[in-house]
Each structure stands twice: as C-alpha cells, then as structure tokens.
Amino acid sequence: MTHTSGLKAADTEVNRGRVYSEADAINWVVNKLNSTSQNQPGKFSYNNTNYILLAGIIRAVTGQSYKQNVKDRIINPLNLKRTYFLEDVPSGMTDGISYTWNRKNYQWAQYVKKQQASQLVGAGNLFSTPMDYYRIQVGLTNGKILNREQFNLMTHLKATSGNGYSGGMYIKGNLKSAYGNLYNTHFGNWIQMTSDNRNGLIMFLNQTQNDENRNKVIGYQILNHIQPGTFSAR
C-alpha cells in the first residue's frame, strides 16, 4: 500500500489480447514476479503489481471475489449509480471515450478495452464518475467504508519511503492527492482535496496529451480559484 515492496512486474497495462478472470490476472502477476528479478524492499517505486496482489489477498482472506468485495463494501453502501466494473456497464450507458489532438481535435478515439481492464484487477478495472468518486472519498472517513481513524491509519503507514504516499494517496499536511493515467489511452485523472473533503478538485480527463505536468498546471489554476493559497502545485 506504500509501493515500497520492491516488486515490479513490467507490462501490466499492455493489452495481452485476452479477457482474464480475476484469478488468472493475479496468477499472471505472481508468475511474472517469480520468473524475473525484483528490487529490494524499502524504496518507493509505483507499480500496479502491488494493488493486483492486494486484490488477491482480499480474495484469499474473505473467500469472495475482489469484485464482490467492492460491491458489498463500497458500491452498495454508498448507493453509487455510476460506478461499475467494465464488464458490468449497463447497455444504456457508455464508458468514457478519450481523444487526442492531431492537427485537429478529437482524433484517435480510445475506449478502455475489456482485455486491458481485466488484467488490472484492483488497479484499473473500476469505472466511475467524478461525483461518485467524491462520494467514495467522503465514505472513507464517515464510517460507511472507513472511519477517520482507519483512513488516517491507511494513509500514514510506517512503511512509506518519506514521500507521503500511502493507501492510494499522497498526504501533505491537510491535503490529499493522487494522479493516474492508463497506458496507450488519453485518459488521466487528478484529485487534490482538503482532508475534510470540503474543498478541492476531482478532474477526470479524456484528452491529456500524456502530459501530467501540463494537466496539473491547469488543475492548480482551478484550485487557486476555489481557495487561494490552500493547495499544492504538485
């Protein structure tokens, strides 16, 4: 949860051309780790491997699928209406489409393919909206998912390498933030909020130019408009 395990499986996001079951996706990572060299624990190195293995641990401990745990512990208690695993998106809805600029706008449209999503159990196979994601953030401290003490424990684990990352968030004082993107698409998401969830930004982008710094500069301008002098540029 702090990405200091030293584990690093390459190509977890590269589409391998088949739809994986949860168990098969987890086993692929385990086999990859067992057949390649790994780093020593202690140094921060973000890798999807950590979350995919965590999904496997959840399956082993609870005796239920990761998907069922997410439904029982997050989606249903929060009554989320726009949060789905890709294979469960209703026929009347469409998952997001991403684009890029190539001499004119809205070129090279990209969906997240079912094969790619199925590889990323616990790391990239859940689809949501900014408002549902906000409800999840609130639920992490109001007792519906976790209470505030449990959230603070999750985001302040002692194994962190000193950069403030723990439990899916970078924590800096009264701020929490995270940035993520998906390989070979034009999607990118940035969240930065105060710990009380009263001020901040949840930015789901579908045309990022694969430029994290540029996207954060734009987001920071919005944050400074919301609450000047409160937020971080990174």
C-alpha positions as CSV (number, residue, x, y, z in Angstrom):
1,M,0.0,0.0,0.0
2,T,3.1,2.2,0.1
3,H,4.7,0.8,-3.1
4,T,7.9,0.1,-1.2
5,S,7.7,-3.7,-1.6
6,G,10.4,-3.8,-4.3
7,L,8.0,-5.8,-6.5
8,K,7.9,-4.7,-10.2
9,A,6.1,-6.7,-12.9
10,A,6.5,-5.0,-16.3
11,D,3.8,-4.6,-18.9
12,T,0.8,-4.9,-16.6
13,E,-1.1,-2.4,-18.7
14,V,0.0,-3.6,-22.1
15,N,-3.0,-5.3,-23.7
16,R,-2.2,-9.0,-23.9
17,G,-5.2,-9.8,-26.1
18,R,-7.4,-11.9,-23.9
19,V,-10.0,-11.3,-21.2
20,Y,-8.7,-12.6,-17.8
21,S,-10.6,-13.8,-14.8
22,E,-9.7,-12.3,-11.5
23,A,-7.7,-15.4,-10.5
24,D,-5.9,-15.6,-13.8
25,A,-4.9,-11.9,-13.8
26,I,-3.5,-12.3,-10.3
27,N,-1.7,-15.5,-11.2
28,W,-0.1,-13.9,-14.2
29,V,1.5,-11.3,-11.9
30,V,2.6,-13.9,-9.5
31,N,4.2,-15.9,-12.3
32,K,5.8,-12.8,-13.7
33,L,7.3,-11.9,-10.3
34,N,8.6,-15.4,-9.8
35,S,10.3,-15.5,-13.1
36,T,12.0,-12.1,-13.1
37,S,14.4,-10.3,-10.7
38,Q,12.9,-7.8,-8.2
39,N,14.2,-4.8,-6.3
40,Q,15.0,-4.8,-2.6
41,P,12.1,-3.6,-0.3
42,G,12.3,-0.1,1.0
43,K,12.5,2.3,-1.9
44,F,9.3,3.8,-3.4
45,S,8.5,2.5,-6.8
46,Y,4.9,2.7,-8.0
47,N,3.8,-0.5,-9.8
48,N,0.4,-1.9,-10.4
49,T,1.7,-5.2,-9.1
50,N,1.2,-4.1,-5.5
51,Y,-2.6,-3.5,-6.0
52,I,-3.2,-6.6,-8.1
53,L,-1.6,-8.7,-5.3
54,L,-3.6,-6.8,-2.7
55,A,-6.8,-7.8,-4.7
56,G,-5.5,-11.4,-4.4
57,I,-5.0,-11.1,-0.7
58,I,-8.6,-9.7,-0.3
59,R,-9.9,-12.7,-2.3
60,A,-7.9,-15.1,-0.1
61,V,-8.9,-13.5,3.3
62,T,-12.6,-13.0,2.5
63,G,-13.2,-16.1,0.4
64,Q,-15.1,-13.9,-2.1
65,S,-14.0,-12.2,-5.3
66,Y,-12.5,-8.7,-5.3
67,K,-15.4,-7.5,-7.4
68,Q,-17.9,-8.8,-4.8
69,N,-16.0,-7.1,-2.0
70,V,-16.1,-3.8,-3.9
71,K,-19.8,-4.2,-4.4
72,D,-20.6,-5.2,-0.8
73,R,-18.2,-2.7,0.9
74,I,-18.3,0.3,-1.4
75,I,-20.8,0.5,-4.2
76,N,-23.9,-0.7,-2.4
77,P,-23.3,1.1,1.0
78,L,-22.8,4.4,-0.9
79,N,-25.6,3.7,-3.3
80,L,-23.3,4.5,-6.2
81,K,-25.2,4.7,-9.6
82,R,-22.3,5.5,-11.9
83,T,-19.6,3.1,-10.7
84,Y,-19.1,-0.2,-12.4
85,F,-16.6,-2.8,-13.4
86,L,-16.2,-2.5,-17.2
87,E,-18.0,-5.8,-18.0
88,D,-21.0,-4.6,-15.9
89,V,-21.6,-1.2,-17.5
90,P,-25.3,-1.3,-18.5
91,S,-26.2,-1.4,-22.2
92,G,-27.9,2.0,-21.8
93,M,-24.6,3.7,-20.7
94,T,-21.3,4.1,-22.4
95,D,-17.9,4.0,-20.8
96,G,-15.7,7.1,-21.4
97,I,-14.0,7.8,-24.8
98,S,-10.7,9.5,-24.9
99,Y,-9.2,11.6,-27.7
100,T,-6.0,13.4,-28.7
101,W,-5.0,16.4,-30.8
102,N,-3.6,15.6,-34.2
103,R,-3.8,18.7,-36.5
104,K,-7.4,19.0,-35.3
105,N,-9.3,18.0,-32.2
106,Y,-10.9,14.7,-31.2
107,Q,-8.6,12.3,-33.1
108,W,-7.7,8.7,-32.3
109,A,-10.6,7.9,-30.1
110,Q,-9.8,5.3,-27.5
111,Y,-12.0,3.2,-25.2
112,V,-10.5,1.1,-22.4
113,K,-10.7,-2.4,-23.9
114,K,-12.1,-5.3,-21.8
115,Q,-8.9,-7.3,-22.2
116,Q,-6.8,-4.4,-20.7
117,A,-9.2,-3.8,-17.9
118,S,-9.3,-7.4,-16.9
119,Q,-5.6,-7.5,-16.4
120,L,-5.7,-4.7,-13.8
121,V,-7.7,-6.3,-11.0
122,G,-7.6,-3.8,-8.2
123,A,-5.5,-1.3,-10.2
124,G,-7.6,-0.2,-13.2
125,N,-10.7,-2.2,-13.7
126,L,-13.3,0.0,-11.9
127,F,-15.0,2.8,-13.8
128,S,-16.7,5.8,-12.1
129,T,-17.6,9.5,-12.4
130,P,-16.2,12.5,-10.5
131,M,-19.3,12.7,-8.3
132,D,-19.3,9.0,-7.4
133,Y,-15.6,9.3,-6.8
134,Y,-16.3,12.2,-4.4
135,R,-18.9,10.1,-2.6
136,I,-16.2,7.4,-2.2
137,Q,-13.8,10.0,-0.7
138,V,-16.4,11.1,1.8
139,G,-17.2,7.4,2.6
140,L,-13.6,6.8,3.5
141,T,-13.9,8.9,6.7
142,N,-17.6,9.0,7.6
143,G,-17.9,5.3,8.6
144,K,-19.7,4.0,5.5
145,I,-16.4,2.5,4.2
146,L,-13.9,3.5,6.9
147,N,-14.0,5.9,9.8
148,R,-11.5,8.8,10.1
149,E,-9.2,6.9,12.4
150,Q,-9.0,4.0,9.9
151,F,-8.4,6.3,7.0
152,N,-5.6,8.0,8.8
153,L,-4.0,4.7,9.6
154,M,-4.2,3.6,5.9
155,T,-2.7,6.8,4.6
156,H,0.1,7.1,7.3
157,L,1.6,3.6,7.2
158,K,5.1,3.5,8.6
159,A,6.5,1.7,5.5
160,T,6.2,4.9,3.4
161,S,9.6,6.0,2.0
162,G,9.0,9.6,3.1
163,N,7.3,10.9,0.1
164,G,3.9,10.9,1.8
165,Y,2.3,8.1,-0.4
166,S,0.2,5.5,1.4
167,G,-3.1,3.8,0.8
168,G,-3.6,5.3,-2.7
169,M,-2.9,8.9,-1.7
170,Y,-0.1,11.4,-1.3
171,I,-0.6,13.1,2.0
172,K,0.9,16.6,2.6
173,G,-0.4,18.3,5.7
174,N,-4.1,18.8,5.3
175,L,-4.1,17.8,1.7
176,K,-4.6,14.5,-0.1
177,S,-3.8,14.0,-3.8
178,A,-3.3,11.4,-6.5
179,Y,-2.7,11.3,-10.2
180,G,-3.2,8.3,-12.6
181,N,-3.3,7.5,-16.2
182,L,-3.7,4.4,-18.4
183,Y,-1.2,3.2,-20.9
184,N,-2.0,3.7,-24.6
185,T,-5.1,5.8,-23.9
186,H,-5.6,9.6,-23.5
187,F,-7.2,9.2,-20.0
188,G,-5.8,10.9,-16.9
189,N,-7.2,11.7,-13.5
190,W,-6.0,14.1,-10.8
191,I,-7.5,14.6,-7.4
192,Q,-6.4,17.1,-4.8
193,M,-8.7,17.8,-1.8
194,T,-8.5,19.0,1.8
195,S,-8.8,16.2,4.3
196,D,-12.3,17.3,5.3
197,N,-13.5,16.9,1.7
198,R,-14.9,20.5,1.7
199,N,-12.6,22.0,-0.9
200,G,-10.7,20.6,-3.8
201,L,-10.7,19.2,-7.3
202,I,-11.6,15.8,-8.9
203,M,-10.5,16.1,-12.5
204,F,-11.3,13.2,-14.9
205,L,-9.7,13.9,-18.2
206,N,-10.2,12.3,-21.6
207,Q,-7.6,14.3,-23.6
208,T,-4.4,14.6,-21.6
209,Q,-1.7,14.7,-24.3
210,N,0.1,12.3,-21.9
211,D,1.4,15.3,-20.1
212,E,1.0,15.1,-16.3
213,N,2.7,18.4,-15.6
214,R,0.5,20.3,-18.1
215,N,-2.6,18.8,-16.6
216,K,-1.6,19.7,-13.1
217,V,-0.8,23.3,-14.1
218,I,-4.4,23.6,-15.4
219,G,-5.8,21.9,-12.3
220,Y,-3.8,24.1,-10.0
221,Q,-5.2,27.2,-11.6
222,I,-8.7,25.9,-10.8
223,L,-7.7,25.1,-7.3
224,N,-6.3,28.5,-6.7
225,H,-9.6,30.0,-7.9
226,I,-11.5,27.8,-5.4
227,Q,-9.4,28.5,-2.4
228,P,-6.3,30.7,-2.9
229,G,-3.2,29.7,-1.0
230,T,-4.5,26.4,0.1
231,F,-3.4,23.8,-2.4
232,S,-0.1,22.4,-3.9
233,A,1.0,22.7,-7.5
234,R,2.1,19.0,-7.5
